[in-house]
C-alpha cells in the first residue's frame, strides 16, 4: 500500500492550481495516510473504510452534475471551459480514492485471514 500512498501524496502536491486546493490536499493526504496504516492493524479497516466510503458517497453526489462528460473531454485540455468538466474530474479523483481504499481493504482482509 506504500505505492498507493505515494500516488495519493503526489496527487495532493499537484493541487496547487486547483480552485479549492486545501480541500483536495486534505482528501488526497487522508487517502495517503489511510493507505499507510499497516494491514491487519487495529485501525486499518476503520481508516480505509472511512476515507473510502466518504470519497464514494461524495463522488456519487457529483456524478449527476457531470452527466454527458466523457473521458476525452476530461483529458483534452487542463483548462475546463465547462464547469461540468471540473466536476467530472473531481468525481473521478474521488472514485480513484475509493478504489484505492477498496484495494487496501482487500489486503487488510487477507492479512487478517492469513496472519504471519
C-alpha positions as CSV (number, residue, x, y, z in Angstrom):
1,X,0.0,0.0,0.0
2,X,3.0,2.3,0.2
3,X,2.9,2.8,-3.6
4,X,-0.7,3.8,-3.4
5,X,0.0,6.1,-0.5
6,X,2.8,7.7,-2.6
7,X,0.4,8.3,-5.5
8,X,-2.1,10.0,-3.2
9,X,0.6,12.2,-1.7
10,X,1.8,13.2,-5.1
11,X,-1.8,13.9,-6.1
12,X,-2.0,16.2,-3.1
13,X,1.1,18.0,-4.2
14,X,-0.4,18.7,-7.7
15,X,-3.4,20.6,-6.3
16,X,-1.6,23.9,-6.1
17,X,-3.5,25.3,-9.1
18,X,-6.9,23.9,-8.2
19,X,-9.7,26.5,-7.4
20,X,-10.1,24.9,-4.0
21,X,-6.7,23.3,-3.3
22,X,-6.9,22.9,0.5
23,X,-10.0,20.7,0.3
24,X,-8.3,18.4,-2.3
25,X,-5.0,18.3,-0.5
26,X,-6.9,17.1,2.6
27,X,-8.7,14.4,0.6
28,X,-5.6,13.0,-1.0
29,X,-3.5,13.3,2.2
30,X,-6.3,11.5,4.1
31,X,-6.2,8.7,1.5
32,X,-2.4,8.6,1.6
33,X,-2.4,8.4,5.4
34,X,-5.1,5.7,5.4
35,X,-3.0,3.7,2.9
36,X,0.0,3.8,5.2
37,X,-1.9,2.2,8.2
38,X,-0.4,-1.3,8.4
39,X,-2.7,-4.1,7.1
40,X,-4.2,-6.1,9.9
41,X,-3.6,-3.4,12.5
42,X,-6.3,-2.2,14.8
43,X,-7.1,0.9,12.8
44,X,-6.6,-0.2,9.2
45,X,-10.2,-1.1,8.4
46,X,-11.6,2.0,10.1
47,X,-9.2,4.3,8.3
48,X,-9.6,2.7,4.9
49,X,-13.3,2.3,5.2
50,X,-14.0,5.9,6.5
51,X,-11.9,7.5,3.7
52,X,-13.2,5.2,1.0
53,X,-16.9,5.4,1.9
54,X,-16.6,9.2,2.3
55,X,-15.0,9.5,-1.2
56,X,-17.5,7.2,-2.8
57,X,-20.5,9.0,-1.3
58,X,-19.1,12.4,-2.4
59,X,-18.4,11.1,-5.9
60,X,-21.9,9.7,-6.2
61,X,-23.3,13.1,-5.3
62,X,-21.2,14.8,-8.0
63,X,-21.8,12.3,-10.9
64,X,-25.3,13.6,-11.8
65,X,-23.9,17.1,-12.4
66,X,-21.2,15.6,-14.7
67,X,-23.6,13.7,-16.9
68,X,-22.6,13.8,-20.6
69,X,-18.9,14.5,-19.9
70,X,-16.6,11.8,-21.4
71,X,-13.1,10.9,-20.7
72,X,-11.9,12.7,-23.9
73,X,-13.4,16.0,-22.6
74,X,-11.8,15.5,-19.2
75,X,-8.4,15.0,-20.6
76,X,-8.1,17.0,-23.8
77,X,-7.2,20.2,-22.0
78,X,-6.3,21.1,-18.5
79,X,-8.5,24.2,-18.8
80,X,-12.1,23.4,-18.0
81,X,-14.3,25.5,-20.2
82,X,-17.4,23.8,-19.0
83,X,-18.0,23.6,-15.2
84,X,-19.2,20.0,-15.7
85,X,-15.7,19.0,-16.8
86,X,-14.2,20.1,-13.5
87,X,-17.0,18.3,-11.6
88,X,-16.3,15.2,-13.6
89,X,-12.6,15.4,-12.8
90,X,-13.4,15.8,-9.1
91,X,-15.7,12.8,-9.2
92,X,-13.1,10.8,-11.0
93,X,-10.5,11.7,-8.4
94,X,-12.9,10.6,-5.6
95,X,-13.6,7.4,-7.3
96,X,-9.8,6.7,-7.5
97,X,-9.6,7.4,-3.8
98,X,-12.5,5.0,-3.2
99,X,-10.8,2.3,-5.4
100,X,-7.5,2.7,-3.6
101,X,-9.2,2.3,-0.3
102,X,-11.0,-0.8,-1.5
103,X,-7.7,-2.3,-2.6
104,X,-6.4,-1.6,0.9
105,X,-9.4,-3.3,2.5
106,X,-8.9,-6.4,0.4
107,X,-5.3,-6.5,1.5
108,X,-6.4,-6.0,5.1
109,X,-8.9,-8.8,4.9
110,X,-6.2,-11.1,3.5
111,X,-3.7,-10.1,6.2
112,X,-6.2,-10.8,9.0
113,X,-7.3,-14.1,7.4
114,X,-3.7,-15.3,6.9
115,X,-1.6,-13.8,9.6
116,X,2.1,-14.3,9.5
